[in-house]
Amino acid sequence: MEKEITSSENITVGITIGDVNGIGPEIIIKALKDNRILNEITPVIYGSSKVISFYKKLMQANEFNYQNCKSASDIQHKKINLINVWNEDVDIQPGVSSVIGGQYALKSLEAATSDLADGKVDVLVTAPFSKEAMKKAGFDFPGHTEYLAKYSNVDEALMVLVSKNLRVALVTTHIPISEVSKALTKAAILSKIKVFENSLKRDFNLVRPKIAVFGLNPHAGENGKIGMEEQEQIIPAIQEAKGEGILAFGPFAADGFFGSNAKNQFDGVLAMYHDQGLTAFKALAFEDGVNFTAGLPIVRTSPDHGTAFDIAGKDLASEESFRSAIYMAMDIYRNRKFVKQINENPLQVRKEIERERREF
């Protein structure tokens, strides 16, 4: 039986350590060292006490305390929990991309994902890993998004970058630019529009979300003068989505969209490829941006940056994006429970809402 909706619900957050040579351990320590966060979450770090101790000493973060766990059965609320996924010593070299960093990032991810699937943690927040190092370690996926989609048996996971007032989703993610055009079929674009709309409703509580869809070519193709992808694939996908009652509009030219007021008139933006959407997003919201994987049965978020090897081990990394990822995972988890309960028993939820209003 599920817990009732409550804004004070303590949520168990599984946290992967990321690449041990990157900024992952640093931003985890910084984001969690203020104990007030324990009033809302129970953090569970999947990694190694030896790695955390190394960075704790390096950062002189003496106020950061945690309890070691052998497994999720040892988790305690009101404490920072660390599950030792491995016990051996690791040759930690901050700022160095190596197969070792990939190997232990993978161990952390696999352990956390397993506990998430078993319901031992409520949500997953992943620290960044190096795709190059992960590939050397045997990780056969372009990134977290594709791995979690495969693990969840989902065909259409959607990468969404989120800040306070901006949500940017991608049709294609980690593929070469030379392969983007052939990947942009009408079916693929329409599928992403549907997943995005469903996520905006379910995960962000938007009743009738409006989605702006980008073109692929400069000036959105100028009616076929600069490429035919808009005419042959993108516009037909938008039209079919509209026919199914989805508020999808476009195609918009990507270059001027973010600099104009247009971005404030939509609840979400669907870009055709990685840099088309994320370059502008990170320019506008790099500090507090969050990477959210929509379309999955589980909730997973991460900061919107990478391993930052150039500043790893120097205590320079900002934890703002990682902290935002934690809070967004909490919000989405609660939103999903709210939507589920309101559909199962709308009268009961209505009474709960009225009771909370009277108390307020």
LUMVEXLO-849112 format. One record per residue (C-alpha): y negated, x, z; residue number from 1. Coordinates in nm, 4 decimals, always signed. Layout:
% residues N
<atom <Y X Z> NUM>;
...
END
This chain:
% residues 360
<atom <+0.0000 +0.0000 +0.0000> 1>;
<atom <-0.3353 +0.1466 -0.1046> 2>;
<atom <-0.6224 +0.2041 +0.1349> 3>;
<atom <-0.9105 -0.0435 +0.1254> 4>;
<atom <-1.2325 +0.0561 -0.0428> 5>;
<atom <-1.4690 +0.2394 +0.1889> 6>;
<atom <-1.7507 +0.4810 +0.1201> 7>;
<atom <-1.6430 +0.6849 +0.4244> 8>;
<atom <-1.2890 +0.7430 +0.2970> 9>;
<atom <-1.1813 +1.1050 +0.3345> 10>;
<atom <-1.0401 +1.2301 +0.0041> 11>;
<atom <-0.7923 +1.5162 -0.0234> 12>;
<atom <-0.9197 +1.7569 -0.2892> 13>;
<atom <-0.6800 +2.0059 -0.4467> 14>;
<atom <-0.8653 +2.3210 -0.5566> 15>;
<atom <-0.7242 +2.5860 -0.7879> 16>;
<atom <-0.8441 +2.9400 -0.7278> 17>;
<atom <-0.8963 +3.0270 -1.0949> 18>;
<atom <-0.8921 +3.3876 -1.2140> 19>;
<atom <-0.8783 +3.6113 -0.9055> 20>;
<atom <-1.1036 +3.8623 -1.0840> 21>;
<atom <-1.3647 +3.6017 -1.1765> 22>;
<atom <-1.6170 +3.4080 -0.9716> 23>;
<atom <-1.3701 +3.1339 -0.8724> 24>;
<atom <-1.2982 +3.2565 -0.5175> 25>;
<atom <-1.6696 +3.3215 -0.4577> 26>;
<atom <-1.7900 +2.9757 -0.5572> 27>;
<atom <-1.5078 +2.8103 -0.3612> 28>;
<atom <-1.6131 +2.9923 -0.0444> 29>;
<atom <-1.9815 +2.9138 -0.1016> 30>;
<atom <-1.9194 +2.5460 -0.1782> 31>;
<atom <-1.7020 +2.4897 +0.1295> 32>;
<atom <-1.8593 +2.7100 +0.3949> 33>;
<atom <-2.0926 +2.4325 +0.5150> 34>;
<atom <-1.8594 +2.2340 +0.7409> 35>;
<atom <-2.0495 +1.9102 +0.6821> 36>;
<atom <-1.8527 +1.8704 +0.3607> 37>;
<atom <-1.5430 +1.8110 +0.5761> 38>;
<atom <-1.6836 +1.4728 +0.6784> 39>;
<atom <-1.5992 +1.3448 +0.3300> 40>;
<atom <-1.3197 +1.5610 +0.1940> 41>;
<atom <-1.0114 +1.7507 +0.2994> 42>;
<atom <-1.0115 +2.0628 +0.0809> 43>;
<atom <-0.6800 +2.2227 -0.0134> 44>;
<atom <-0.7097 +2.5605 -0.1867> 45>;
<atom <-0.4090 +2.6744 -0.3904> 46>;
<atom <-0.4034 +3.0527 -0.3893> 47>;
<atom <-0.3569 +3.3302 -0.1385> 48>;
<atom <-0.5119 +3.4115 +0.1984> 49>;
<atom <-0.5192 +3.7752 +0.0912> 50>;
<atom <-0.7385 +3.6927 -0.2076> 51>;
<atom <-0.9702 +3.4707 -0.0045> 52>;
<atom <-0.9927 +3.7333 +0.2708> 53>;
<atom <-1.0836 +3.9966 +0.0129> 54>;
<atom <-1.3775 +3.7922 -0.1157> 55>;
<atom <-1.4749 +3.6674 +0.2291> 56>;
<atom <-1.5155 +4.0302 +0.3386> 57>;
<atom <-1.6915 +4.1271 +0.0164> 58>;
<atom <-1.9409 +3.8429 +0.0622> 59>;
<atom <-1.9693 +3.8927 +0.4386> 60>;
<atom <-1.8939 +3.5204 +0.4724> 61>;
<atom <-1.7770 +3.5437 +0.8330> 62>;
<atom <-1.8556 +3.1768 +0.8973> 63>;
<atom <-1.5955 +3.0661 +0.6388> 64>;
<atom <-1.2793 +2.9627 +0.8245> 65>;
<atom <-0.9599 +2.8025 +0.7020> 66>;
<atom <-0.6045 +2.7333 +0.8080> 67>;
<atom <-0.3004 +2.8679 +0.6244> 68>;
<atom <-0.0383 +2.6232 +0.5015> 69>;
<atom <+0.3112 +2.6773 +0.3710> 70>;
<atom <+0.2998 +2.3463 +0.1842> 71>;
<atom <+0.1037 +2.0239 +0.1536> 72>;
<atom <+0.2914 +1.8823 +0.4519> 73>;
<atom <+0.0849 +2.1166 +0.6735> 74>;
<atom <-0.2526 +1.9858 +0.5540> 75>;
<atom <-0.4937 +1.8891 +0.8328> 76>;
<atom <-0.8082 +1.6788 +0.7986> 77>;
<atom <-1.1442 +1.8132 +0.9159> 78>;
<atom <-1.0270 +2.1601 +0.8165> 79>;
<atom <-1.0245 +2.3787 +0.5070> 80>;
<atom <-0.6606 +2.4219 +0.4092> 81>;
<atom <-0.5176 +2.7075 +0.2063> 82>;
<atom <-0.1671 +2.6847 +0.0620> 83>;
<atom <-0.0267 +3.0304 -0.0001> 84>;
<atom <+0.1204 +2.9921 -0.3466> 85>;
<atom <+0.2179 +3.3588 -0.3329> 86>;
<atom <+0.2402 +3.6117 -0.0500> 87>;
<atom <+0.2509 +3.9438 -0.2336> 88>;
<atom <-0.0488 +4.1754 -0.2610> 89>;
<atom <-0.2555 +4.1428 -0.5773> 90>;
<atom <-0.4549 +4.4197 -0.7391> 91>;
<atom <-0.7933 +4.2458 -0.7345> 92>;
<atom <-1.0505 +4.3967 -0.9702> 93>;
<atom <-1.3626 +4.1784 -0.9771> 94>;
<atom <-1.5095 +4.1573 -1.3244> 95>;
<atom <-1.1981 +4.2768 -1.5059> 96>;
<atom <-1.0092 +4.0471 -1.7412> 97>;
<atom <-0.6388 +4.1208 -1.7068> 98>;
<atom <-0.2969 +3.9626 -1.7358> 99>;
<atom <-0.2793 +3.9685 -1.3539> 100>;
<atom <-0.5757 +3.7357 -1.3326> 101>;
<atom <-0.4047 +3.4995 -1.5757> 102>;
<atom <-0.0699 +3.5110 -1.3979> 103>;
<atom <-0.2066 +3.4098 -1.0600> 104>;
<atom <-0.4457 +3.1516 -1.2025> 105>;
<atom <-0.1426 +2.9924 -1.3666> 106>;
<atom <+0.0572 +2.9982 -1.0422> 107>;
<atom <-0.2297 +2.8226 -0.8664> 108>;
<atom <-0.2690 +2.5608 -1.1396> 109>;
<atom <+0.1012 +2.4792 -1.1530> 110>;
<atom <+0.1286 +2.4381 -0.7761> 111>;
<atom <-0.1819 +2.2206 -0.7502> 112>;
<atom <-0.0817 +2.0042 -1.0472> 113>;
<atom <+0.2648 +1.9504 -0.8977> 114>;
<atom <+0.1192 +1.8312 -0.5662> 115>;
<atom <-0.1304 +1.6098 -0.7486> 116>;
<atom <+0.1519 +1.4461 -0.9448> 117>;
<atom <+0.3421 +1.3896 -0.6203> 118>;
<atom <+0.0428 +1.2248 -0.4550> 119>;
<atom <-0.0012 +1.4986 -0.1953> 120>;
<atom <-0.3634 +1.5472 -0.2995> 121>;
<atom <-0.5928 +1.2786 -0.4404> 122>;
<atom <-0.7946 +1.4704 -0.6994> 123>;
<atom <-0.8002 +1.8123 -0.8644> 124>;
<atom <-1.0973 +2.0488 -0.8967> 125>;
<atom <-1.0255 +2.3623 -1.0976> 126>;
<atom <-1.2043 +2.6954 -1.0711> 127>;
<atom <-1.2521 +2.8751 -1.4046> 128>;
<atom <-0.9898 +3.0942 -1.5653> 129>;
<atom <-0.9989 +3.3282 -1.8631> 130>;
<atom <-0.8313 +3.1769 -2.1696> 131>;
<atom <-0.7506 +3.5263 -2.2963> 132>;
<atom <-0.5887 +3.6296 -1.9678> 133>;
<atom <-0.3999 +3.3001 -1.9418> 134>;
<atom <-0.2614 +3.3406 -2.2921> 135>;
<atom <-0.1347 +3.6881 -2.2000> 136>;
<atom <+0.0316 +3.5313 -1.8958> 137>;
<atom <+0.2223 +3.2838 -2.1150> 138>;
<atom <-0.0096 +2.9824 -2.0942> 139>;
<atom <+0.0445 +2.8010 -2.4233> 140>;
<atom <-0.2637 +2.5753 -2.4176> 141>;
<atom <-0.6268 +2.6192 -2.5267> 142>;
<atom <-0.7527 +2.5117 -2.1830> 143>;
<atom <-0.7191 +2.2871 -1.8784> 144>;
<atom <-0.7837 +1.9700 -2.0810> 145>;
<atom <-0.4891 +2.0176 -2.3151> 146>;
<atom <-0.2567 +2.1358 -2.0357> 147>;
<atom <-0.3273 +1.8337 -1.8160> 148>;
<atom <-0.2921 +1.5949 -2.1109> 149>;
<atom <+0.0525 +1.7365 -2.1859> 150>;
<atom <+0.1487 +1.7319 -1.8180> 151>;
<atom <+0.0388 +1.3673 -1.7906> 152>;
<atom <+0.2141 +1.2624 -2.1141> 153>;
<atom <-0.1207 +1.1519 -2.2583> 154>;
<atom <-0.2058 +1.1889 -2.6265> 155>;
<atom <-0.5810 +1.1395 -2.6017> 156>;
<atom <-0.7436 +1.3298 -2.3173> 157>;
<atom <-1.1180 +1.3634 -2.3565> 158>;
<atom <-1.3403 +1.6520 -2.2475> 159>;
<atom <-1.6630 +1.5137 -2.0995> 160>;
<atom <-1.9537 +1.7166 -1.9630> 161>;
<atom <-2.1476 +1.5213 -1.7028> 162>;
<atom <-2.4759 +1.5668 -1.5190> 163>;
<atom <-2.6934 +1.3159 -1.3351> 164>;
<atom <-2.8257 +1.1456 -1.6481> 165>;
<atom <-2.6152 +1.2848 -1.9313> 166>;
<atom <-2.2529 +1.2443 -2.0428> 167>;
<atom <-2.1379 +1.4354 -2.3498> 168>;
<atom <-1.7822 +1.3978 -2.4830> 169>;
<atom <-1.6111 +1.5897 -2.7628> 170>;
<atom <-1.3886 +1.4768 -3.0489> 171>;
<atom <-1.2536 +1.8308 -3.0967> 172>;
<atom <-1.2500 +2.0938 -2.8231> 173>;
<atom <-1.1116 +2.4463 -2.8414> 174>;
<atom <-1.0430 +2.4933 -3.2109> 175>;
<atom <-1.2076 +2.7240 -3.4670> 176>;
<atom <-1.5109 +2.5906 -3.6519> 177>;
<atom <-1.3173 +2.6329 -3.9780> 178>;
<atom <-1.0684 +2.3679 -3.8610> 179>;
<atom <-1.3145 +2.1086 -3.7326> 180>;
<atom <-1.3713 +1.9159 -4.0551> 181>;
<atom <-1.0051 +1.8508 -4.1277> 182>;
<atom <-0.9489 +1.7442 -3.7648> 183>;
<atom <-1.2182 +1.4753 -3.7916> 184>;
<atom <-1.0138 +1.1857 -3.9235> 185>;
<atom <-1.1277 +0.8280 -3.8835> 186>;
<atom <-0.8336 +0.7638 -3.6512> 187>;
<atom <-0.9141 +1.0623 -3.4304> 188>;
<atom <-1.2821 +0.9690 -3.3981> 189>;
<atom <-1.2052 +0.6029 -3.3289> 190>;
<atom <-0.9500 +0.6997 -3.0649> 191>;
<atom <-1.2029 +0.9222 -2.8845> 192>;
<atom <-1.4643 +0.6444 -2.8947> 193>;
<atom <-1.2172 +0.4086 -2.7279> 194>;
<atom <-1.1139 +0.6582 -2.4609> 195>;
<atom <-1.4792 +0.7361 -2.3908> 196>;
<atom <-1.5780 +0.3707 -2.3582> 197>;
<atom <-1.2874 +0.3013 -2.1250> 198>;
<atom <-1.3804 +0.6006 -1.9100> 199>;
<atom <-1.7451 +0.4977 -1.8902> 200>;
<atom <-1.6291 +0.1589 -1.7609> 201>;
<atom <-1.3510 +0.2731 -1.5304> 202>;
<atom <-1.4823 +0.6045 -1.4021> 203>;
<atom <-1.8591 +0.5448 -1.4015> 204>;
<atom <-1.8774 +0.1667 -1.3385> 205>;
<atom <-2.0745 +0.0896 -1.6552> 206>;
<atom <-2.0083 -0.2659 -1.7668> 207>;
<atom <-2.1241 -0.2457 -2.1321> 208>;
<atom <-2.1741 +0.1244 -2.2108> 209>;
<atom <-2.3671 +0.2317 -2.5199> 210>;
<atom <-2.2306 +0.5364 -2.7043> 211>;
<atom <-2.4252 +0.7564 -2.9458> 212>;
<atom <-2.1994 +0.9203 -3.2051> 213>;
<atom <-2.3103 +1.2404 -3.3755> 214>;
<atom <-2.2639 +1.3313 -3.7378> 215>;
<atom <-2.1022 +1.6607 -3.8322> 216>;
<atom <-2.3406 +1.7969 -4.0939> 217>;
<atom <-2.7128 +1.8817 -4.0755> 218>;
<atom <-2.9239 +1.5628 -4.0729> 219>;
<atom <-2.5988 +1.3659 -4.0297> 220>;
<atom <-2.5131 +1.4352 -4.3922> 221>;
<atom <-2.8179 +1.2618 -4.5469> 222>;
<atom <-2.6081 +0.9851 -4.7027> 223>;
<atom <-2.3608 +1.2257 -4.8561> 224>;
<atom <-2.6057 +1.4837 -4.9858> 225>;
<atom <-2.4969 +1.7402 -4.7234> 226>;
<atom <-2.1257 +1.6769 -4.6828> 227>;
<atom <-1.9104 +1.3650 -4.6935> 228>;
<atom <-1.7543 +1.3586 -4.3448> 229>;
<atom <-2.0080 +1.1017 -4.2229> 230>;
<atom <-1.9446 +0.8651 -4.5132> 231>;
<atom <-1.5680 +0.9023 -4.5237> 232>;
<atom <-1.4681 +0.9394 -4.1574> 233>;
<atom <-1.7433 +0.9021 -3.8973> 234>;
<atom <-1.9227 +0.5864 -4.0176> 235>;
<atom <-1.5958 +0.3946 -4.0808> 236>;
<atom <-1.4810 +0.4864 -3.7269> 237>;
<atom <-1.8100 +0.3606 -3.5785> 238>;
<atom <-1.7895 +0.0383 -3.7799> 239>;
<atom <-1.4338 -0.0305 -3.6683> 240>;
<atom <-1.5289 +0.0374 -3.3066> 241>;
<atom <-1.8134 -0.2125 -3.3365> 242>;
<atom <-1.5694 -0.4628 -3.4807> 243>;
<atom <-1.3671 -0.4284 -3.1614> 244>;
<atom <-1.6697 -0.5010 -2.9456> 245>;
<atom <-1.7606 -0.1405 -2.8571> 246>;
<atom <-2.1305 -0.0538 -2.8502> 247>;
<atom <-2.1079 +0.2577 -3.0676> 248>;
<atom <-2.4052 +0.3704 -3.2763> 249>;
<atom <-2.4791 +0.6440 -3.5254> 250>;
<atom <-2.4178 +0.8852 -3.6751> 251>;
<atom <-2.7109 +1.0711 -3.5236> 252>;
<atom <-2.8312 +1.4139 -3.6283> 253>;
<atom <-2.7451 +1.6456 -3.3411> 254>;
<atom <-3.0411 +1.8836 -3.3715> 255>;
<atom <-3.3151 +1.6446 -3.2647> 256>;
<atom <-3.1209 +1.4064 -3.0425> 257>;
<atom <-3.1428 +1.5903 -2.7104> 258>;
<atom <-3.5071 +1.6784 -2.7551> 259>;
<atom <-3.6091 +1.3174 -2.8093> 260>;
<atom <-3.6078 +1.0060 -2.5936> 261>;
<atom <-3.2890 +0.8938 -2.7701> 262>;
<atom <-3.0696 +1.0610 -2.5085> 263>;
<atom <-3.2097 +0.8249 -2.2448> 264>;
<atom <-3.1130 +0.5146 -2.4409> 265>;
<atom <-2.7375 +0.5710 -2.4300> 266>;
<atom <-2.4742 +0.5966 -2.1575> 267>;
<atom <-2.2733 +0.8597 -2.3405> 268>;
<atom <-2.2842 +1.0921 -2.6408> 269>;
<atom <-1.9818 +1.1730 -2.8573> 270>;
<atom <-2.0181 +1.5090 -3.0345> 271>;
<atom <-1.7899 +1.6234 -3.3137> 272>;
<atom <-1.7179 +1.9748 -3.1899> 273>;
<atom <-1.7532 +2.2016 -2.8856> 274>;
<atom <-2.0836 +2.3832 -2.9387> 275>;
<atom <-2.2534 +2.0869 -3.1034> 276>;
<atom <-2.2466 +1.8974 -2.7760> 277>;
<atom <-2.2212 +2.1653 -2.5105> 278>;
<atom <-2.4944 +2.4044 -2.6211> 279>;
<atom <-2.7616 +2.1424 -2.5591> 280>;
<atom <-2.5878 +2.0081 -2.2486> 281>;
<atom <-2.5727 +2.3460 -2.0791> 282>;
<atom <-2.9330 +2.4180 -2.1680> 283>;
<atom <-3.0334 +2.0961 -1.9939> 284>;
<atom <-2.7901 +2.0841 -1.7021> 285>;
<atom <-2.6154 +2.4190 -1.6521> 286>;
<atom <-2.6677 +2.4409 -1.2759> 287>;
<atom <-2.5190 +2.1041 -1.1804> 288>;
<atom <-2.3098 +2.0167 -1.4879> 289>;
<atom <-1.9471 +1.9127 -1.4430> 290>;
<atom <-1.6519 +1.9200 -1.6820> 291>;
<atom <-1.4470 +1.6012 -1.6425> 292>;
<atom <-1.1180 +1.5291 -1.8186> 293>;
<atom <-1.1258 +1.1593 -1.9095> 294>;
<atom <-0.8316 +0.9517 -2.0274> 295>;
<atom <-0.5822 +1.0846 -1.7713> 296>;
<atom <-0.4046 +0.8941 -1.4932> 297>;
<atom <-0.5310 +1.1621 -1.2524> 298>;
<atom <-0.8834 +1.2781 -1.1673> 299>;
<atom <-0.9728 +1.6354 -1.2606> 300>;
<atom <-1.3116 +1.8026 -1.2675> 301>;
<atom <-1.4383 +2.1602 -1.2887> 302>;
<atom <-1.7692 +2.3462 -1.3072> 303>;
<atom <-1.9235 +2.3648 -1.6527> 304>;
<atom <-1.9088 +2.7453 -1.6696> 305>;
<atom <-1.6479 +3.0164 -1.7093> 306>;
<atom <-1.5229 +3.3133 -1.5101> 307>;
<atom <-1.8548 +3.5043 -1.5398> 308>;
<atom <-1.6847 +3.8434 -1.5185> 309>;
<atom <-2.0236 +4.0109 -1.5565> 310>;
<atom <-2.1331 +3.8992 -1.2073> 311>;
<atom <-1.7939 +3.8617 -1.0369> 312>;
<atom <-1.7722 +4.0357 -0.7000> 313>;
<atom <-2.1511 +4.0742 -0.6738> 314>;
<atom <-2.2172 +3.7593 -0.4658> 315>;
<atom <-2.4543 +3.6336 -0.7349> 316>;
<atom <-2.2669 +3.3277 -0.8599> 317>;
<atom <-2.4137 +2.9842 -0.7913> 318>;
<atom <-2.1804 +2.7281 -0.6366> 319>;
<atom <-2.3917 +2.4274 -0.7421> 320>;
<atom <-2.1781 +2.3248 -1.0395> 321>;
<atom <-1.8573 +2.3641 -0.8392> 322>;
<atom <-1.9954 +2.1566 -0.5525> 323>;
<atom <-2.1058 +1.8925 -0.8017> 324>;
<atom <-1.7505 +1.8918 -0.9442> 325>;
<atom <-1.6117 +1.8161 -0.5975> 326>;
<atom <-1.8475 +1.5250 -0.5399> 327>;
<atom <-1.7974 +1.3852 -0.8884> 328>;
<atom <-1.4193 +1.3895 -0.8414> 329>;
<atom <-1.4721 +1.1906 -0.5221> 330>;
<atom <-1.6982 +0.9384 -0.6959> 331>;
<atom <-1.4601 +0.8860 -0.9874> 332>;
<atom <-1.1627 +0.8474 -0.7525> 333>;
<atom <-1.3473 +0.5773 -0.5572> 334>;
<atom <-1.4674 +0.4063 -0.8747> 335>;
<atom <-1.1128 +0.3863 -1.0079> 336>;
<atom <-0.9859 +0.2367 -0.6842> 337>;
<atom <-1.2701 -0.0132 -0.6860> 338>;
<atom <-1.1971 -0.1210 -1.0442> 339>;
<atom <-0.8259 -0.1498 -0.9666> 340>;
<atom <-0.8799 -0.3565 -0.6535> 341>;
<atom <-1.1385 -0.5819 -0.8129> 342>;
<atom <-0.8929 -0.6630 -1.0924> 343>;
<atom <-0.6020 -0.7190 -0.8535> 344>;
<atom <-0.7876 -0.9363 -0.6014> 345>;
<atom <-1.1468 -1.0104 -0.7026> 346>;
<atom <-1.2036 -1.2603 -0.4208> 347>;
<atom <-1.1032 -1.0134 -0.1493> 348>;
<atom <-1.3224 -0.7399 -0.2919> 349>;
<atom <-1.6133 -0.9820 -0.3207> 350>;
<atom <-1.5794 -1.0625 +0.0500> 351>;
<atom <-1.5724 -0.6889 +0.1291> 352>;
<atom <-1.8921 -0.6339 -0.0725> 353>;
<atom <-2.0681 -0.9216 +0.1053> 354>;
<atom <-1.9570 -0.7885 +0.4456> 355>;
<atom <-2.0952 -0.4415 +0.3673> 356>;
<atom <-2.4246 -0.5951 +0.2524> 357>;
<atom <-2.4596 -0.7876 +0.5795> 358>;
<atom <-2.3880 -0.4729 +0.7799> 359>;
<atom <-2.6432 -0.2768 +0.5770> 360>;
END
